[in-house]
């Protein structure tokens, strides 16, 4: 019996190699090549010249129409999706185990089942376990069809027979096709199964959601090509021990990216949070040192987030939760060079309240003001907020959509704002005193005088 040939496949990009390498030749990632059985190559096309041509259209002649959407009945989920599900659209949703992916999708299935045919394909649980979750959430499930299966060919046959308008595959790592000899969850199986399911969704017009596992680093397990196959990629964020969950869109061909939906986990499932800013603001009886409120943008939604800083003697540790640690080190150097505030012999800790992750540079000014407040031991005034990017030369640069940030802060009762001069409003905002600054030293002097 001939020995099966093996090959090594990169778990990040899907590139293959005949022998093991420490560094992937495709994407350059280290220690990502996994051994597996080499799949037989498909026969080549020798007569491509005889293939029929496909009609080509001129871009200006193509009618531009808005994509029709069907609301899921869950407002926060619709916000992340861009207004609802799209016929033939494929969405990939990932997150840590137990964070609420199956719960949210089961609620969406129940809401959509009142107006369309839906199917829930479970590969990790039995039908009885799904029914137990539905009873616990108080969902009747009278129109939700359930299939417990991991064989792709049987799943596709059921999709043809049932012809659902909305389908959930939970999860893509458990599904396998008989055309490949590798085990379920391998790079080849995940890539091929996702491609065949996407092809079926496009051909039938069925809106499909694929649930994906995540690695220890928080990225979706399997090749990155999986993210390129689908139309939208959503990530669940938040601590499983916390009440709140964030669903973030990092890719959406039918809507805006970086939108977030905020949910609260209750006994009856995930409920949308109408005022998410309240989650990220601590309820202090009186202002405390080291606390500064930031108005950040998550997609199209302005959110108020409290940043907390703790500066303590003892060493030179730099630790940040919710913000980039490298950027914190850069900001501390700017603070020393241009504002004369030294933290070389101090431990500096930064935390974004509520478990939110802030990636935009508009948080720079609030971070530095919180650090100075903790270092001096003096709290910032009640109703104080700040935003703005700080450059290496000490300049305070404008943040996008500054007017919307200020209006959201005024709506929630904030009264003092320190912002970049370029973001200064042309008309006064009722109840909000705006201080516009050009450099970081101006902001520090201004806060000392408040």
N, C-alpha and C positions, 0 to 999 in steps of 0.2 A: 504494500500500500504506500502510495507516494506521500511524503511528508508535506503537511500544509505549510505554505509559505506565510511568513509573518511580515508585518510592516509596522512602523511606528507612526502614529498620527498625533498631531498637535491638538491639544484640547482647547486652545485659544482660537486658532485660525483654520484648523482642519487640514493643514499641509501634511504631506506624508514623506517618509524617509525609509530607505531600505535597512538602515541600521540606526541604533540609538545615538542621539546627539544631545549634548547638554543644552545647546542653544538651538531653537527652532530656526530652520533655514528660511521659513516664510515670513514670520512676524518678529523674530528675534527674541521671543520670550524664553526664559530659562526654565528647565526641568518641567516641560509641558508635554513631552513626547510620551505617548502611552502605547504599549505593545498590543497588537491585535492581529487577527487573521486577515491576510491580504484578500480583498474582494476581487473576483474575476472582472477583467475589463470588458466593457461592452464592445461589440464589433464596430469597426470603423465604417464610415459612409464613403464608399468608393465612387458613388455616382451623384455627388452633390450638384453637378451641373444640370441634372435632369429634374431637380426639385422645382416645384411650382413657386413662383414669386408671390409675395404678399403685397396687396395694394398699399401705396404710400400716399399720405395726405399732407397738404400744406398746412402749417401751423395756423396761419390766419384764417383758414377755411374751417377749422375745427370749432364747433360750438362749445363755448365755455359755460358750463352750468354748475350750480352748486350741488354738492353731493347730498342726496337724500339721507336723512338720519332718523332713527327710531329711538326715542328716549327710553332708558332702562327703568325709569321710575325711581332711581336713586340719584338725587341732584348732584352730589359730590362726585359720583362716578361719571355722570354725564359731563361735568365740567372738565375732568381729566381727558375724557375721550373726545372732547370737542363738540359736544351736543348730543351724543348718543351713538349707537352702533350703526355701521354702514353695511349694506348688503354686499356680501363677498369679501368683506374686510376680515383680516386675521390679526388678532391681538395676542401678544405674548405678555404674561404677567408673572413676575417672580417675587420671591420674598423668603424670609426665614421660615422654617417649619413652625406651624402653630400660630403664625401671626395673623391669620384670618383670610387667606386667599379663597379657600373653599367656602367659607361662611359667606363672604361677600358675593361670590358668584352664584351660590345657591339662592341668595336673596334676589339677585338680579334675574335668575331663571324664573323664580316664582312671579316676579312682577311682570316679566315679558310674556309669560305663559297665558295671560289673559287676552292677549291680542295676536299671538303667533304660536307656531308649533316649535317646541324647544326640546333639546336632548342633552342629558348629562352623562358623559362617558367617564366612568371612574376606573382607574387602573390600580389605585392604591388602597381602596376600601371596597367592601362588599355593598350590595344594594341595601342590606339591613342596616349597615353603619350609616349610610347616607340618610336613610329613613329616620334613624334615631336622631341625627343632627337636625333634620327638618322639624321633627316633633319638639325638640328642645327649643328651637327658634320660634315655634308657633306658626310654622308654614304648613298650610294644608297639602300642597303638592298634588292637587287633583289633576293638573294638566301637565306636570313635569314628567317626561319620560326618562328612564334611567337604564343605562347599559353598563354592566361590570365586565370589561373586556380589555385585553392588552394586545391582541393580535390585530395588526393594522388592516389586513385583508378583510377580516370579519367586521371591523369598525366601518370600513368604507362600504361594505355590502349593506350594513344596517343604515348608514346614512342615505344610500340610494333608496332603500325600502321605506324609511320613515320620512325622508325629505324634510328635515327640520329647517326652519328659518334662522335658528340660533342654536349653536352647539358649543359645549365646553368639553375640552379634553384635559382630564386631571389624572396624571400629568404626562407630558410629552416624553419624559425620561423612562417611563414604564412601558411605552408602546414599542413594539418591534414588528419588523416585516420579515416574512419567510424568504424573501429574495436575498437577504444577507445572512451570513453565518455568525456574525458577531453578537455579543450579548446585548440585551436591552440596556439603554443608558450609555452605550459606547458612542463615540463621535460619529461613526458611520451610520448607526441606527437612528440617532437623534436627527441628524442632518437629512437622511432619506425620508424618514417618517414625516418630518415637518414639511418637506418639499411636496410630498404626495398629498398631505392634508390641505396644504395651501392651494395646490392645483385643483383639488376637489371643491374647495370653497369658492375659488374664482369661477369655475365652470358651472356650479349649481346656484351661486348667489347666496349661499349660506354664510351668515356671519359667524365666525369661529373664534374661540378664545382658547389658547394653549397655556397651561400652567407649567411653569418651569422651576426646577430646583435652583438653589444658589450655592456657591462655594463658601468656604470659610471667610474669604475676603469680601463676600457680599455680591459678587458678580454672578450672572446666570451661568450655570454649569453647562458644559458642552461648547461647541465651537462658536466663535463670534458670528459665523455665517448665519447662524440661527436668527440673530437679530436683523440681518439684512433680508432674510426671506419674508418676514412678517411686515405688516403695515404699521403697527404700533407696538411699542414696548413700554410696559408699566412696571414700576417697582414699588413694593410695599416697604415702608420704612417705619422705624419705631421699635421700642423695646417691648418684648413680649410680656414683660412684667408691668408695663404701663397701660393706662386705660386708652390712650390715644394712638391712632395709626395714621400715617400719611401715605397716600398713593400718588406717586410722581410719574409723569409722562416724560420719558427721555427721547422718544421718537414717536412721531405721529404724522403719517402722510395725509391725514384728513383734518388736521387741526394743529394748534400751537403746541410746542414742546415746553417742558419745564413747568407745565401746569401741575398744581397739586390739589388733591382732595383730602379733606380732614375728616376722620371718623373717630367715634368713640365706641369702644367695645362694651356692650351691655349684655344682660342675660338673654335678650331677644335679638342678639346679633349686632352688626355694625350700624350705627346711626350717624348721619351726616351732622357736622358741627356748623351751625350758621354763622357764628362769630369766632373764627379760629384764633384771632389775636388774643382772646382771653386765656387761651391755653398757654401761650408763650410769655405771659406776663405774670410775675409773682405778686401775690397780694400782701405787700408789706404794710404794716400798720403805720410806719413812718419811713422816710427815705433812709437807705443804708449805704455805707461807703462801698465803692466798687461795682455799683449797678448803673447801667445806662441802657435806655431803650433805643432800639434801632427800627427804622421803617425799611423793611426789605421787600423785594419784589419776587414773587413766586409765580412765574408765567404772567398772567394779566392781573393777578390779585396782590394788592399791597398788604403786608402783614407786619404787625408790630411784635417784635421779639425782644425780650430782655437779655442783655449780655451781662454776665457777671465776671468780675476779675478779682483775683486774690493775689496780692503781692506780699511775700513774707521772706524774712531773712533766713539764711541757712545754706544757700548754694546758688546755682544758676540754672535750675531746671526750667524747662519751657514745655508746658502741657496745655493743649487746647482740645475741647470737646465740642464738635459741631463746626469748627473752623479749621483752616489749614495751618498746621504747625509751622511750616516754612514761612508762611506769610506773617505769622506772629513774630518770628525772629527778625524778619525784615522791618516790621513796624517798630519793634523795640530799638533797633539801630537808628531809625529815623527820629524817634522820640528823643534819643540821647543826643544825636548830632544837631538837630535843629530846634529842639525845645529845651535842651539842657536837663532833661529828666533821666537820670542814670538808674539802670536796674541790673548792672553787671553782676552784683553780688546778691541778687534777690531771686527767689523762686517766683515765677509768674504762671498763674493758672487762669485759663479762660474757659467759660462754659456758656453755651447757648441754652436757655431754659426751654424745657419741653421736648428735648431730643431732636429739634430741628437742625438740619445741616445747611449752613450758609456758605455759598460759594462765590457770591458776587463781591467785588472789591468795595462796594459802597458801605460795607461794614467797618472799614478801616478807622474812620473818625470816631465812631462809637466805641470801638475797642480801646483806642488810645485814651479817650476820656474816662472810660471805666478803670483803666490801669492807673491813671493819675489820681482818680478819686480814692482808690484803695490804698495807694502809696501815701497819700496825705492823710488818710483816715477821715475825710470829710465827704459826706454824701452830696450828690448832685441835687438841685432843687426838685421839688415835687412837680410832676407834669413835664419833665425835661426829656427831650429826645434829640438824636443826632444821626446824620448819615452823610457820607461823602467818601470818595477814594483819596488816599494819601499817597503821593508820589515820593520817590527817593530824594528829590530835591526839597521836600517839605511842603510842596504845594497841595492844596485841597481841590481835587478835580470834581466836576459835576457828576451826578448820578442820573441815569435815564428816568424819565417820567417823574421828575421831582414834584410837580404840582399835584399829581395824584397821591403821592406819599404824604404831602402836607395836609391835603384835604381829609385823608383817612385818619391822620393823627388828630386833627381838629375835631373830627366827628366823634372820636373816642375820649375827648376831654383833655387832651394835652395842650399846654399853654406856652411852652418855651421850646424853641427849635434852633439848633446850631447846624447850619447847612453850608454847602459851597456857594460862593457868590454868584456863580452862573445859574444856580437853581433858585435864586431869590424871586419870589412872586412879584408880578407887576402890580397886582392889586392886593391890598391887605386881606388877610384871611381872618375872619371874625373869631376872636377868642385865642388867637395864636400869635405870640410875639416871635418874630423871625430874626435871627442874628446871622448874617452872611459873612463868611470869612474866606480869605484867599490862601492863608498859610496855617500850618499846624500851630506855630507859636502864637498866632492871633487867637486861635481857638482855646489854647491853654490859658492865656491871659484873660480872656473873656470869662471862662468858667471860674477862675479864681475870684473874679469880681462879683459873681452872682451870689 
